[in-house]
């Protein structure tokens, strides 16, 4: 039975999981769940994941993360990064990007004040990565010499900043030289899959930057092929 991954490539965790599977030769079927249509909240999807979150993985009792390091201490450290991720950089990045660009595509309204509040958490989290998580001899988190699922999860999170204006993205990221190099190192270590999974983000960026004054319905007519993936 093939692994099934219920995902949407707008989702940072979904991209990280799919890159991980491709990198390690894990066969899977990708099933798109439309976040624009709220399919993750439907009764049918909640049978799969009652929390209504993405991604969801279906394959009997198969454990996706069996390829964590066998060393228990290294595994525990990776878990600590992932635990930190969700209440820090993920919270700041999602709140910032959605309130800067994405909410109209998802049925909401932009909120610059909320974006500013979340930018503070995002910047604080980036400083933590730069000064703490990227310490050590290796190129990757925790001083490792190979990228882990933690590297993929955090880099995919930061890549979401491709969706905000370039001037804002540069303002936020340019102070963090180690992070910029780490992103490039992770990309190089996981290509061609990294670029493949982020091609949708770049396509969506192109749609959003064609004319920021165009209303969503008009953009949809011009770029249906991209927006239909949401």
Backbone torsions as a table, in degrees:
resi	resn	phi	psi	omega
1	UNK	NA	129.2	-178.5
2	UNK	-79.1	141.2	174.8
3	UNK	-60.1	136.6	176.1
4	UNK	-112.5	128.8	178.0
5	UNK	-117.7	114.2	176.0
6	UNK	-86.4	117.9	-169.5
7	UNK	-149.7	173.3	167.3
8	UNK	-146.4	129.1	-172.0
9	UNK	-72.0	-6.0	168.7
10	UNK	-69.9	-25.4	-176.6
11	UNK	-79.9	124.4	179.8
12	UNK	-61.7	-46.7	178.3
13	UNK	-61.4	-34.0	178.3
14	UNK	-63.9	-44.5	179.5
15	UNK	-62.0	-42.0	-179.4
16	UNK	-61.5	-44.9	-179.1
17	UNK	-65.0	-41.7	-177.7
18	UNK	-68.9	-41.7	175.2
19	UNK	-59.1	-44.0	179.9
20	UNK	-57.9	-46.3	-178.9
21	UNK	-65.0	-44.5	179.6
22	UNK	-64.1	-40.9	-178.2
23	UNK	-63.0	-34.5	-176.4
24	UNK	-102.5	11.4	175.2
25	UNK	68.0	29.3	178.3
26	UNK	-87.1	117.5	179.9
27	UNK	-72.4	139.6	-178.7
28	UNK	-156.7	160.9	171.9
29	UNK	-109.7	124.4	179.1
30	UNK	-92.8	123.6	-179.3
31	UNK	-114.7	115.0	-176.6
32	UNK	-74.7	133.4	175.9
33	UNK	-115.9	119.3	-175.5
34	UNK	-75.8	112.5	176.5
35	UNK	-78.4	-27.5	177.8
36	UNK	-64.8	-32.6	178.5
37	UNK	-93.6	0.0	178.7
38	UNK	69.4	28.4	-177.2
39	UNK	-64.0	-22.8	-179.9
40	UNK	-70.2	-11.9	-179.9
41	UNK	-103.9	1.9	-178.1
42	UNK	-74.5	154.2	177.5
43	UNK	-57.9	-34.5	-179.1
44	UNK	-64.3	-42.8	-179.3
45	UNK	-73.7	-34.0	-178.5
46	UNK	-69.1	-14.9	169.8
47	UNK	-66.2	-34.2	179.9
48	UNK	-81.0	-46.4	179.0
49	UNK	-137.5	99.1	-176.7
50	UNK	-59.1	-20.2	-179.5
51	UNK	-80.4	-11.5	179.9
52	UNK	67.1	33.3	-178.4
53	UNK	-114.6	160.0	175.0
54	UNK	-118.0	146.9	-1.8
55	UNK	-82.9	167.4	169.0
56	UNK	-124.4	142.1	-174.7
57	UNK	-123.6	128.3	-177.9
58	UNK	-124.6	118.9	175.3
59	UNK	-168.9	56.9	-179.2
60	UNK	59.7	-126.6	-178.5
61	UNK	-100.5	10.3	-179.1
62	UNK	-59.6	135.1	179.7
63	UNK	-105.8	114.5	-174.7
64	UNK	-58.9	-38.6	-170.7
65	UNK	-94.9	30.7	173.8
66	UNK	-63.4	-17.3	-178.7
67	UNK	-93.7	19.6	167.9
68	UNK	-62.9	161.5	176.7
69	UNK	-56.4	142.2	179.6
70	UNK	-70.3	-25.5	177.9
71	UNK	-67.2	121.5	-174.2
72	UNK	-63.2	-38.8	-179.8
73	UNK	-66.1	-42.4	177.9
74	UNK	-63.9	-40.5	179.5
75	UNK	-63.1	-42.0	179.9
76	UNK	-63.8	-38.9	178.9
77	UNK	-65.3	-39.9	177.6
78	UNK	-63.5	-41.0	176.6
79	UNK	-61.3	-36.1	-179.6
80	UNK	-66.8	-36.7	176.9
81	UNK	-65.0	-46.3	-177.9
82	UNK	-64.3	-36.6	177.7
83	UNK	-65.7	-43.9	177.9
84	UNK	-63.3	-40.0	-177.3
85	UNK	-50.8	-49.4	-169.5
86	UNK	-71.2	-28.3	-178.7
87	UNK	-101.9	6.0	-178.2
88	UNK	-128.7	-91.3	-173.6
89	UNK	-65.7	-33.8	178.7
90	UNK	-65.6	-44.8	179.9
91	UNK	-61.3	-44.7	-179.6
92	UNK	-67.8	-44.0	-177.5
93	UNK	-66.8	-47.4	-179.1
94	UNK	-60.3	-47.1	-179.6
95	UNK	-62.9	-37.4	-179.6
96	UNK	-71.3	-53.3	-174.7
97	UNK	-66.5	-42.6	-178.9
98	UNK	-63.6	-41.1	-178.2
99	UNK	-78.9	-13.7	176.1
100	UNK	-90.1	-36.7	-171.3
101	UNK	-140.8	-36.3	-163.2
102	UNK	-89.7	-26.0	-170.9
103	UNK	-55.7	-39.1	177.9
104	UNK	-60.2	-31.6	177.9
105	UNK	-73.0	-19.1	-177.9
106	UNK	-109.1	15.2	175.3
107	UNK	89.7	12.6	-179.3
108	UNK	-118.1	-166.1	179.9
109	UNK	-124.3	148.2	177.3
110	UNK	-67.0	147.4	-178.7
111	UNK	-137.6	90.2	-177.5
112	UNK	-58.4	-34.1	179.7
113	UNK	-66.1	-43.3	177.5
114	UNK	-65.4	-37.4	178.0
115	UNK	-60.6	-42.6	-178.8
116	UNK	-64.8	-40.4	178.1
117	UNK	-63.0	-44.7	-178.4
118	UNK	-72.3	-26.9	176.6
119	UNK	-62.9	-34.6	178.5
120	UNK	-63.4	-43.2	177.5
121	UNK	-67.2	-38.9	178.2
122	UNK	-60.9	-47.3	-179.6
123	UNK	-64.8	-40.1	176.8
124	UNK	-61.9	-39.3	-179.7
125	UNK	-69.6	-39.8	177.3
126	UNK	-62.1	-39.5	177.7
127	UNK	-62.9	-37.2	178.5
128	UNK	-65.0	-42.2	177.7
129	UNK	-63.1	-48.3	-176.6
130	UNK	-59.7	-44.0	-169.7
131	UNK	-99.4	-12.8	-177.3
132	UNK	-126.2	-60.0	-174.4
133	UNK	-69.0	-24.0	-179.8
134	UNK	-98.2	20.4	175.0
135	UNK	-79.7	147.1	176.5
136	UNK	125.3	179.6	-174.1
137	UNK	-80.8	-29.7	-176.1
138	UNK	-81.5	172.3	-178.2
139	UNK	-80.6	-13.1	-168.3
140	UNK	-115.7	177.7	-177.4
141	UNK	-54.4	144.4	177.7
142	UNK	66.0	18.1	179.4
143	UNK	75.9	14.2	-178.8
144	UNK	-72.7	156.8	-179.8
145	UNK	-98.7	-4.6	175.4
146	UNK	-133.4	146.1	178.9
147	UNK	-71.3	143.3	176.2
148	UNK	-110.8	-179.6	175.2
149	UNK	-61.0	-25.7	177.4
150	UNK	-67.5	-43.1	176.6
151	UNK	-60.3	-47.0	-179.6
152	UNK	-61.1	-43.0	-178.2
153	UNK	-62.6	-45.9	-177.4
154	UNK	-74.6	-39.1	179.3
155	UNK	-66.9	-41.3	176.7
156	UNK	-60.8	-34.9	176.9
157	UNK	-62.5	-48.3	-177.2
158	UNK	-67.8	-32.5	179.5
159	UNK	-62.1	-19.5	178.0
160	UNK	-63.2	-19.4	177.9
161	UNK	-67.8	-10.0	172.6
162	UNK	-59.7	-20.8	-174.6
163	UNK	-86.2	-6.8	177.1
164	UNK	-99.7	164.0	179.0
165	UNK	-52.8	143.0	-175.1
166	UNK	-57.4	-37.6	-179.9
167	UNK	-62.8	-39.1	178.2
168	UNK	-69.8	-42.4	179.4
169	UNK	-61.1	-45.3	179.8
170	UNK	-65.0	-38.8	178.9
171	UNK	-61.0	-39.2	-177.1
172	UNK	-77.0	-41.5	-171.2
173	UNK	-92.8	-27.0	-171.7
174	UNK	-58.8	-28.6	178.4
175	UNK	-69.6	-11.6	-170.3
176	UNK	-111.4	82.5	-174.8
177	UNK	-66.3	-37.7	180.0
178	UNK	-66.5	-38.3	178.9
179	UNK	-65.0	-43.6	-180.0
180	UNK	-61.1	-40.6	177.6
181	UNK	-69.0	-39.7	179.1
182	UNK	-63.0	-40.5	176.3
183	UNK	-59.1	-46.0	-179.5
184	UNK	-66.0	-39.3	177.9
185	UNK	-64.1	-41.7	178.9
186	UNK	-66.3	-42.4	176.8
187	UNK	-58.4	-49.0	-178.6
188	UNK	-63.3	-36.6	-177.2
189	UNK	-74.8	-19.5	-174.8
190	UNK	-118.5	4.8	175.9
191	UNK	-73.4	152.5	11.3
192	UNK	-83.6	-1.6	-172.0
193	UNK	-69.5	-35.1	180.0
194	UNK	-59.8	-50.8	-179.2
195	UNK	-65.9	-37.5	178.6
196	UNK	-59.6	-46.3	-176.3
197	UNK	-73.6	-25.4	-179.6
198	UNK	-94.7	-0.5	177.6
199	UNK	-61.9	-33.8	178.9
200	UNK	-65.5	-39.3	178.7
201	UNK	-62.5	-39.8	179.6
202	UNK	-70.4	-35.3	175.7
203	UNK	-64.9	-43.1	179.3
204	UNK	-66.3	-38.1	176.3
205	UNK	-58.1	-43.3	179.7
206	UNK	-61.2	-39.4	178.0
207	UNK	-64.3	-44.4	-175.9
208	UNK	-69.7	-26.0	-176.8
209	UNK	-98.0	-2.5	176.7
210	UNK	-57.1	-49.0	177.7
211	UNK	-163.4	102.6	-174.7
212	UNK	-64.2	-12.8	-179.5
213	UNK	-90.2	-8.4	-178.1
214	UNK	-74.2	134.5	-179.6
215	UNK	-72.7	160.9	-173.3
216	UNK	-58.8	-42.1	-177.9
217	UNK	-61.7	-37.9	179.2
218	UNK	-70.8	-39.8	176.5
219	UNK	-61.4	-40.0	-179.5
220	UNK	-59.1	-40.5	179.4
221	UNK	-64.8	-37.5	-177.2
222	UNK	-78.6	-29.9	-170.3
223	UNK	-133.3	43.4	-175.2
224	UNK	-58.1	-37.8	-176.4
225	UNK	-61.7	-35.6	179.0
226	UNK	-78.8	-50.6	-173.3
227	UNK	-69.5	-21.9	178.1
228	UNK	-67.9	-14.4	179.1
229	UNK	-83.8	-12.0	-177.8
230	UNK	-69.6	NA	NA
